[in-house]
Amino acid sequence: MDHRKIAQDKAKILVVDDSPLTLEVLQRNLEEAGYAVFTASSVEQAIAGLEQNLVDLVVTDIKMPKVSGLELLKYVKENLKETEIMIITGYPSVRGAVEAVKDGAEDYLVKPFTDEELLSTVSRLLEKQANRKAVEKKALSENRNIVGNSQAIQRVYRLIDKAAATKVNVLISGESGTGKELAARAIHYGSKAASGPFVTVNCTAIPDNLLESELFGHVKGAFTGAQASRAGFFQIADKGTLFLDEIGDASLNMQGKLLRAIQNKEIFMVGSSRVQKIDTRIIAATNADLTRLVRKGLFREDLYFRLNIVEIVLPPLHERSDDILPLVHFFLEKMSGELERPVPQFSDKVLQIFKKYRWQGNVRELENLVQRLVVLAEDDFIDVADLPEHMRFQIDWQQGLERSLAEVEAEHINNVLNSVKGNKTRAAQILGIDRKTLREKMRRANNFFEAG
C-alpha cells in the first residue's frame, strides 16, 4: 500500500505517549510518510492541544501516569466527532485495547509493532475517514434541490438536517434570491412530517381585513359573503409545515394573531367559539434584519423569539463563489432539458466573468440569466458577446490598484472592441466618445501594449 497517497493532503496526527523515545520514533516515522505530526506526553497536554487545534487522528498509549489514554478516548468521542482515534498498548494481553475499541477507538496496535504495521493502520484509518466524509458530503447535497458543496452551503446543509430532525420553529434569513423557500422545503421533506402538507403564505399579500379569515378560516355566515365554511392556512397545514414568507413585512396586527396561535397551538375560526387544536410546524423567512425591526418597534420581540428557535442564515452567492460553476451546469442541464435542445457550452471567459460578478440577485439572478442565454442562443457556444452589456465590461479589481490609468483604459477599450467584434461605431457609443477619439485612444492603447 502506498502510505504517502493518503498523506498528500497533510493529514494532522496527534501522538500521545509518556515515553520520550516512543514519541520521537513515532513522530519521525509518520513525518517521513508525509503527515503533519504533533506530540503530547500526557492526556492533559493532549486535551489542551486539541482545544486549540483540530487533528484528523489521535494515536495514544493506554497506560500513562495520572490520567489514562482511555480518558482521552472518551474526550475525543464526546467533543471531536470527526477525529479518528487509535490505541497503542504495551501489554501482551489486548483486553484493554479491545475494550477501548468497544468504547469508540477505531483500531489498536500492540507493542512492539513494525513501521509497516504503524503506517498501514494509520493509512487505513485516514482512508476510512476520507471515505466517510465523502459519503456525508454527498448525502448533505442530495434530495434538496440545493446545489453546491462550498463550506458556506455545507454549514446550511448541516443546520437543515438538524432542523428536520425536530419539530421546532425555524427562522430562515438571507438576501432575496438565496433560496429560502428551497431550504424550508428541504426541512419539511426531510422531517417526519414529510407526508403532511407544505403551505406557503406570503405575509405581504394578506390585507388586514381578511387576515383572520385567511389564517384561521371562517364558518358559514360569519360575515357578509361567507356562504360556506372555509379552512384557513393553519388548518390546511395541520400535521405539516406552514411557511411564512417575508415575515418581516407582516403587519403588527398579523404578528399578534400569529403569536397567539403559535404560542397556544390553537385557533378559533371566524364566527366560531369552538377552539381547534393545531399541530403545525412554523418556518418563517425574511430578507430583513428582524433584530433591527424589533429595536424600532416594527416587529414583536416575543414573536421573534417564538420563531427563532433554530436560525439558518443563507449566504449570498458572492460568499459561495465555489458553487457558481456547479449552479451554472445545473441550470444549463435543467433549461436545455425543458427546451429539448443540446446543452450549450460557455466559453472560459464567460465562466470567469460569472465567478467575479457580484450577483446582487443571488442564485435567482444566475438562474434567470442562464435561462435567457439558453433561450436566445443561436448555436451551442455562448461567449462574452452574448452576455448582457452590464456584465461585459466589469473591471477586474482583483488585478490590483497599482495599475496606471493608461493600462486600465487600454484594457477596457480592447475588451469593449472584442465584445462588439471590432465594430468601432458601436464601441464608440458604449464608451461615450466619437469615432475620431476612439481611433486616437486605440492608437495609444496599441502603443501601450507594444511598449509593455
C-alpha positions in Angstrom: 0.0 0.0 0.0 1.2 3.5 -0.8 1.1 5.2 2.6 2.1 8.5 1.1 -1.1 8.7 -1.0 -3.4 9.4 1.9 -0.8 11.8 3.3 -0.8 14.1 0.3 -3.3 16.5 2.0 -1.0 16.7 5.0 -3.3 14.9 7.4 -2.7 16.0 11.0 -1.9 13.4 13.6 -1.5 13.9 17.4 0.7 11.3 19.1 0.3 10.9 22.9 2.8 8.8 25.0 4.6 9.4 28.2 7.8 7.8 26.8 10.0 10.5 25.0 11.7 7.8 23.0 8.4 6.4 21.7 7.2 9.9 20.8 10.4 10.5 18.9 10.2 7.3 16.9 6.5 7.6 16.1 6.9 11.3 15.1 9.9 10.5 12.8 8.2 7.6 11.0 4.9 9.5 10.5 6.6 12.7 9.3 8.7 10.7 6.8 5.4 9.3 5.4 4.2 12.8 4.8 2.0 13.5 7.8 1.9 16.7 10.0 2.6 15.3 13.5 2.1 16.9 16.9 3.1 15.3 20.2 2.0 15.3 23.8 3.5 13.5 26.8 0.3 13.4 28.8 -3.5 13.3 28.4 -3.8 16.8 30.0 -1.3 18.2 27.5 -3.1 16.4 24.6 -6.5 17.8 25.6 -5.1 21.3 25.9 -3.7 21.0 22.4 -6.9 19.6 20.9 -8.8 22.6 22.3 -6.6 24.8 20.1 -6.1 22.7 17.0 -8.2 20.2 15.2 -6.5 17.0 14.1 -7.5 14.1 11.8 -6.2 11.3 14.0 -5.1 10.8 17.6 -2.6 7.9 18.3 -2.4 7.4 22.1 -0.9 4.9 24.6 -3.4 3.5 27.1 -1.2 3.2 30.1 0.0 6.6 31.2 0.6 8.3 34.6 -2.2 10.2 36.3 -4.7 10.0 33.5 -5.3 7.0 31.3 -5.4 7.1 27.5 -9.0 5.8 27.8 -10.0 9.2 29.3 -8.5 10.8 26.2 -10.6 8.4 24.1 -13.7 9.5 25.9 -12.9 13.2 25.4 -12.3 12.8 21.7 -15.5 10.8 21.2 -17.6 13.3 23.1 -16.1 16.5 21.7 -14.4 15.8 18.3 -16.9 13.8 16.2 -14.7 13.9 13.0 -11.4 12.9 14.7 -10.3 9.2 14.5 -8.5 7.6 17.4 -6.1 4.7 17.6 -4.9 3.0 20.8 -1.4 1.6 21.5 -0.9 -0.9 24.2 2.4 -2.3 25.6 0.8 -5.3 27.2 0.7 -8.9 25.8 -3.0 -9.0 26.6 -5.0 -6.9 24.2 -8.1 -6.9 26.6 -7.7 -3.3 27.3 -7.3 -2.4 23.7 -10.4 -4.5 22.8 -12.4 -2.6 25.5 -11.1 0.6 24.0 -12.4 -0.3 20.6 -15.8 -1.1 22.1 -15.7 2.4 23.7 -15.1 4.0 20.3 -11.4 3.6 19.3 -11.2 2.8 15.6 -8.2 0.4 15.9 -5.3 -0.6 18.1 -1.7 -1.7 17.9 0.2 -3.9 20.4 3.8 -3.1 21.1 6.2 -3.9 19.7 5.0 -3.2 16.2 6.8 -2.6 12.9 6.9 0.6 11.0 4.9 -1.1 8.3 2.2 -2.0 10.8 2.0 1.5 12.1 1.8 3.2 8.7 -0.6 0.6 7.4 -3.0 1.1 10.3 -2.8 4.9 10.1 -3.3 4.9 6.4 -6.3 2.7 6.7 -7.9 4.8 9.4 -7.4 8.0 7.4 -8.7 6.5 4.2 -11.8 5.3 6.1 -12.2 8.8 7.5 -11.9 10.4 4.0 -14.5 7.9 2.6 -16.9 8.7 5.4 -16.6 12.4 4.8 -17.1 12.0 1.1 -20.3 10.0 1.7 -21.5 12.6 4.3 -20.7 15.4 1.8 -22.7 13.7 -0.9 -25.6 13.0 1.5 -25.7 16.6 2.5 -26.3 17.8 -1.0 -28.8 15.1 -2.1 -32.6 15.4 -2.4 -32.8 19.1 -1.5 -32.7 20.8 -5.0 -30.0 22.9 -3.4 -26.8 22.9 -5.4 -23.3 23.4 -4.0 -20.6 22.0 -1.9 -18.8 25.1 -0.6 -18.1 25.3 3.1 -20.7 28.1 3.4 -23.5 25.9 1.9 -22.4 22.8 3.8 -23.0 24.7 7.1 -26.5 25.3 5.8 -27.0 21.6 5.0 -26.0 20.6 8.5 -28.5 23.1 10.0 -31.2 21.8 7.7 -30.6 18.3 8.8 -30.7 19.3 12.5 -33.9 21.3 12.0 -35.5 18.4 10.1 -34.9 16.1 12.9 -37.0 18.2 15.3 -40.4 20.0 15.2 -39.2 23.3 16.5 -39.9 26.6 14.7 -37.2 27.8 12.3 -36.3 31.2 11.1 -34.5 31.4 7.7 -32.8 34.7 6.8 -30.9 35.8 3.8 -31.0 38.2 0.8 -33.6 37.8 -1.9 -32.8 35.0 -4.3 -30.7 33.0 -1.9 -33.2 30.1 -1.8 -35.1 30.5 1.5 -38.1 28.6 0.3 -35.9 25.7 -1.0 -34.3 25.5 2.4 -37.8 25.4 4.1 -38.9 22.7 1.7 -35.8 20.7 2.5 -36.5 20.9 6.2 -40.1 19.8 5.7 -39.4 16.9 3.3 -36.5 15.7 5.4 -38.7 15.6 8.5 -41.2 13.0 9.9 -44.0 15.4 8.7 -42.9 15.0 5.0 -46.1 13.3 4.1 -48.1 16.3 5.5 -48.8 19.5 3.6 -46.3 22.3 2.9 -48.3 25.5 2.8 -46.7 28.8 1.7 -48.1 32.1 2.9 -46.8 35.5 1.6 -47.2 37.7 4.6 -47.1 40.8 2.5 -50.0 39.8 0.4 -52.7 39.4 3.1 -54.7 42.5 3.8 -55.6 43.1 7.4 -59.4 43.0 6.8 -59.0 39.4 5.5 -56.3 38.4 7.9 -58.2 36.2 10.5 -60.2 34.5 7.8 -57.1 33.7 5.7 -55.1 32.4 8.7 -57.8 30.6 10.7 -60.7 30.1 8.3 -64.3 31.0 8.9 -67.7 29.3 9.4 -70.7 29.8 7.2 -72.4 33.1 7.9 -69.5 34.5 9.9 -69.7 37.7 7.8 -71.3 39.1 4.6 -70.3 36.8 1.7 -69.4 33.9 3.9 -71.7 31.5 2.1 -69.8 28.4 3.2 -67.3 27.4 5.8 -63.6 27.5 4.7 -60.4 26.4 6.3 -57.6 28.8 6.9 -53.8 28.3 6.3 -53.3 26.8 9.8 -55.9 24.1 9.3 -54.7 23.4 5.7 -51.1 23.0 7.1 -52.2 20.8 10.0 -49.8 17.8 10.5 -47.4 19.6 8.2 -45.5 22.9 7.7 -46.7 26.5 7.4 -44.1 28.5 5.6 -44.4 32.2 6.4 -42.5 34.0 3.7 -41.3 37.6 4.2 -42.4 37.6 7.9 -40.6 40.9 8.3 -43.3 42.6 6.2 -46.2 41.3 8.4 -48.3 44.0 10.0 -48.2 44.3 13.8 -51.9 43.1 13.7 -50.9 39.9 11.9 -47.9 39.4 14.2 -50.2 39.5 17.2 -52.6 36.9 15.8 -49.7 34.7 14.7 -48.1 34.9 18.1 -51.3 33.7 19.9 -51.8 30.8 17.5 -48.1 29.7 17.7 -48.0 30.1 21.5 -51.2 28.4 22.3 -51.2 25.9 19.4 -54.9 26.5 19.0 -57.1 28.8 16.9 -60.7 30.0 16.5 -62.3 30.1 13.2 -64.0 33.4 12.4 -67.6 33.2 13.6 -67.0 30.2 15.9 -66.4 29.9 19.6 -65.1 26.4 19.4 -61.3 26.1 19.9 -59.4 24.0 17.4 -56.0 22.4 18.4 -53.4 22.6 15.6 -50.3 20.6 15.0 -48.5 22.8 12.5 -44.7 23.4 12.3 -43.8 27.0 11.6 -40.9 28.0 9.3 -40.5 31.7 8.7 -38.3 33.5 6.2 -37.1 37.1 5.9 -34.6 39.2 4.0 -34.9 41.9 6.6 -32.9 42.4 9.8 -35.6 41.4 12.4 -33.4 42.4 15.4 -33.3 46.0 13.9 -37.1 45.9 13.3 -37.6 44.8 16.9 -35.5 47.7 18.2 -37.6 50.1 16.1 -40.8 48.6 17.4 -41.8 47.3 14.0 -41.6 43.6 14.9 -42.8 42.0 18.1 -39.9 40.7 20.2 -42.0 37.9 21.7 -42.9 36.6 18.2 -39.2 36.9 17.1 -38.1 34.6 20.0 -41.0 32.2 19.2 -39.9 31.9 15.6 -36.1 31.9 16.1 -35.6 28.6 17.9 -33.3 27.5 15.1 -31.9 30.2 12.7 -30.5 29.4 9.3 -28.7 32.2 7.5 -28.3 31.7 3.8 -25.1 33.2 2.4 -25.3 35.5 -0.6 -23.9 33.9 -3.8 -20.7 36.0 -3.8 -19.8 34.4 -0.5 -20.0 30.9 -2.0 -18.3 31.5 -5.3 -17.1 27.9 -5.5 -20.8 27.0 -6.1 -21.3 29.3 -9.1 -20.0 26.9 -11.8 -21.9 23.8 -10.4 -25.0 26.0 -10.3 -24.4 27.1 -13.9 -24.1 23.5 -15.0 -27.2 22.5 -13.1 -29.3 25.3 -14.7 -27.9 24.6 -18.1 -28.9 20.9 -17.9 -32.3 21.9 -16.5 -33.2 24.5 -19.1 -31.8 22.5 -22.0 -33.9 19.5 -21.0 -37.0 21.7 -20.7 -36.4 23.1 -24.2 -35.3 19.7 -25.6 -32.1 21.0 -27.1 -28.4 20.2 -26.7 -26.7 21.7 -23.7 -24.7 24.7 -24.9 -21.1 25.3 -23.9 -19.9 28.5 -22.1 -16.5 30.0 -23.0 -13.9 30.1 -20.3 -14.1 34.0 -20.4 -17.8 33.8 -19.6 -17.2 31.5 -16.7 -14.5 33.8 -15.3 -16.9 36.7 -15.5 -19.6 34.7 -13.7 -17.2 33.9 -10.9 -16.2 37.6 -10.4 -19.6 39.1 -10.9 -21.4 40.4 -7.7 -24.8 38.7 -8.3 -26.9 41.1 -6.5 -29.9 38.9 -7.2 -28.1 35.8 -6.0 -29.0 32.4 -7.2 -32.3 33.6 -8.7 -30.4 36.1 -10.9 -27.9 33.4 -12.0 -30.8 31.1 -12.9 -32.6 33.7 -14.9 -29.5 34.7 -16.8 -28.7 31.1 -17.7 -32.3 30.6 -18.9 -32.1 33.8 -21.0 -28.8 32.7 -22.6 -30.1 29.2 -23.4 -33.3 30.6 -24.9 -31.6 33.3 -27.0 -28.5 31.2 -28.0 -28.2 30.9 -31.8 -25.7 28.0 -31.6 -24.3 25.7 -29.0 -21.5 28.1 -27.9 -22.0 31.1 -25.6 -19.3 33.8 -25.5 -18.8 37.2 -23.9 -20.7 39.0 -26.7 -23.9 37.1 -25.7 -23.8 38.4 -22.1 -25.9 41.5 -21.0 -24.0 44.7 -21.5 -23.5 45.5 -17.8 -21.7 42.2 -17.4 -19.3 42.5 -20.3 -17.3 45.5 -19.1 -16.5 44.6 -15.5 -13.3 45.9 -14.1 -11.2 43.1 -12.6 -10.5 44.7 -9.2 -8.5 41.6 -8.2 -5.7 42.7 -10.6 -4.8 45.3 -8.1 -5.0 49.1 -7.7 -1.4 49.7 -8.7 -2.0 49.8 -12.4 -1.8 53.0 -14.3 -4.8 54.8 -15.8 -3.4 54.2 -19.2 -3.2 50.4 -18.6 -6.8 50.3 -17.3 -8.1 52.4 -20.2 -6.2 50.4 -22.8 -7.5 47.1 -21.5 -11.1 48.4 -21.3 -11.1 49.6 -24.8 -9.8 46.3 -26.1 -12.5 44.5 -24.0 -15.2 46.7 -25.5 -13.9 46.2 -29.1 -13.8 42.4 -28.6 -17.3 42.3 -27.2 -18.7 44.0 -30.3 -16.5 42.1 -32.6 -14.5 45.1 -33.7 -17.5 47.4 -34.6 -15.9 50.8 -33.9 -19.2 52.7 -34.2 -20.8 50.5 -31.5 -17.7 50.6 -29.4 -17.6 54.4 -29.5 -21.3 54.5 -28.5 -20.6 52.3 -25.5 -17.5 54.3 -24.5 -19.4 57.6 -24.9 -16.9 59.1 -27.3 -16.8 59.8 -31.1 -15.0 57.6 -33.6 -12.1 60.0 -34.0 -11.4 60.0 -30.3 -11.8 56.2 -30.3 -9.2 55.9 -33.1 -6.8 58.1 -31.1 -7.3 56.0 -27.9 -6.9 52.8 -29.9 -3.5 54.1 -31.2 -2.4 54.9 -27.6 -3.6 51.5 -26.4 -1.7 49.7 -29.1 1.4 51.8 -28.3 0.9 51.0 -24.6 0.8 47.2 -25.2 3.7 47.3 -27.6 5.8 49.2 -25.1 4.7 46.7 -22.4 
